[in-house]
Amino acid sequence: MRIISLNAWGGAMFDDLTPWIATCDADVLCLQEVTHTPGLDGWTAFEDADRALPQRANLLADVRARLSRHHALFTASDAGPVHDRDGHAYRQDFGVASFVADTLPVVGLRTAFVHGNYVEYAEDWPNDGRPRAAQAVRVYDRAAGRFVTVVQVHGLRDPRGKGDTPARLAQAERLAELVTGASEEGDVTVLCGDFNLLPDSEMFPILAKAGLTDLVRDADTRTSRYRKPLRHASYLLVSDPAAVRRFEVLADPEVSDHRALLLDL
């Protein structure tokens, strides 16, 4: 069973991302920074006080069209304004999506906000404190005869940096609660995503108490598209390291400003 996690950067590298998605052979593909804008497709732009980025208007639909034999599960954390090329305004949902192969029975679903609660922004997207939702899906792996619970999260972004804060520690506790609540005894549990944290974060001891082992540690999880010197962001943890057949931080191809994390169980 193959699980891949990637911060998709809103589809900013769409021309590279889409052929990779079609051939990555993920049984469960976990994407962060997924957009969904009802009534709009193609390109738009995201702007807050810090950044202006090209972005797909409906990355959820873009990926779903290329993974027609996967179930698409989307959880929105917040929503705000975007505009098409003619200046018409639309409401865009922003969150995380899991794409699960239709050969895997989905036997459990759970979502939880690990920071804040759902918000709709009337005018401007804020650059700080935006809510974060995590998503858990429990599947039955017929080939291995076991249940696997996959949890993904896009952690709180703080423009002041990636160090621990009270909000991030509270996020860790909520995330650990979701992990333990979504999985059952005997499951292989995987937690993945863009945590927006450093490898020495206190989140990892909290997650260790929930039975998870970090496989990334201090590996570089950024691509050449990311210009800042700090190279840590994405992580993947498992409940049973002995169940890992292969784990790799993929440096190639570059399909985002984050590297994809690949796990074969």
C-alpha positions, -999 to 999 in steps of 0.1 A, spaced: 0 0 0 14 33 -11 8 66 8 20 100 -6 18 133 12 24 167 -6 17 203 0 5 210 -35 11 248 -32 -23 256 -46 -14 240 -79 12 267 -87 33 242 -106 2 226 -123 19 216 -155 45 196 -136 21 184 -109 -6 168 -130 15 143 -150 32 133 -117 -2 128 -100 -13 105 -129 17 83 -125 27 83 -88 6 51 -81 -6 64 -47 -33 43 -30 -38 72 -7 -27 107 -19 -28 133 8 -26 169 -5 -24 201 15 -32 236 1 -61 224 -20 -85 249 -35 -121 246 -44 -140 275 -61 -175 267 -72 -183 280 -107 -146 287 -116 -118 267 -131 -84 275 -146 -61 300 -130 -66 326 -103 -43 342 -78 -39 341 -40 -29 372 -21 -24 381 16 -2 407 33 30 386 26 25 368 -7 9 368 -41 9 334 -58 -5 319 -90 -31 293 -80 -55 269 -95 -91 280 -89 -102 244 -84 -73 221 -76 -98 196 -61 -115 192 -94 -82 192 -113 -69 162 -93 -102 144 -92 -103 145 -130 -69 127 -132 -76 102 -105 -110 90 -116 -106 57 -98 -100 73 -64 -125 87 -39 -120 124 -33 -124 136 3 -121 173 9 -121 193 42 -122 231 41 -105 250 68 -115 285 57 -127 305 26 -121 338 11 -122 360 -21 -105 353 -54 -110 369 -87 -109 356 -123 -90 374 -151 -120 397 -157 -121 408 -121 -152 389 -111 -152 378 -75 -157 342 -63 -156 325 -29 -127 300 -26 -126 271 -1 -91 262 11 -81 230 29 -68 194 26 -79 165 4 -73 128 5 -77 107 -27 -83 70 -18 -81 42 -44 -114 26 -50 -98 -8 -43 -95 2 -6 -128 1 13 -132 33 34 -144 22 68 -140 53 88 -138 91 83 -131 118 108 -121 155 107 -112 180 134 -100 215 137 -66 215 153 -65 253 154 -94 276 154 -127 270 136 -140 275 101 -140 311 89 -152 330 58 -132 362 51 -153 389 36 -124 409 21 -88 400 27 -71 367 35 -51 371 68 -14 361 69 -15 348 105 -37 326 127 -58 310 100 -77 279 111 -64 245 104 -84 213 99 -70 177 100 -85 148 81 -84 111 90 -94 82 68 -95 45 79 -92 19 51 -90 -18 49 -59 -30 30 -71 -63 15 -36 -72 2 -22 -71 37 -53 -81 56 -52 -51 80 -67 -17 87 -47 14 80 -56 49 94 -41 78 75 -43 113 91 -31 144 74 -28 180 85 -16 214 73 -1 229 104 -5 265 116 15 291 97 31 318 117 49 347 98 73 350 128 88 316 121 84 278 127 93 277 164 70 264 191 42 286 204 13 280 228 -10 278 197 12 252 181 14 231 213 -24 232 216 -25 222 180 -3 192 188 -26 181 216 -56 183 194 -39 164 166 -28 136 189 -64 134 201 -76 130 166 -50 103 158 -59 82 188 -97 87 182 -96 78 145 -75 47 147 -83 14 165 -62 -12 182 -41 -31 156 -42 -4 130 -11 8 112 -15 45 117 2 71 95 3 109 102 16 131 75 15 167 61 30 201 62 35 207 99 52 241 95 75 232 124 112 225 131 125 190 138 131 198 175 95 209 181 77 197 212 50 184 189 70 153 183 72 141 220 35 147 222 29 126 191 53 99 204 30 95 234 3 88 209 25 59 196 40 76 165 75 76 152 89 104 130 106 91 98 116 125 84 136 140 113 159 167 99 157 158 62 153 186 37 117 186 26 118 217 3 125 220 -34 145 246 -53 113 267 -57 116 276 -20 141 304 -16 144 307 22 173 289 40 151 269 65 144 236 48 120 219 72 83 217 69 68 184 60 68 152 81 55 117 81 51 95 112 40 59 116 28 37 145 47 6 134 81 13 118 85 -25 111 56 -22 87 75 3 65 88 -13 33 101 20 18 102 56 29 116 84 7 116 122 6 113 127 -31 137 153 -45 126 146 -81 104 156 -99 97 190 -85 60 196 -85 57 222 -57 79 242 -33 76 211 -10 90 177 -17 66 148 -17 69 121 11 64 85 -2 56 56 21 52 20 10 38 -3 37 
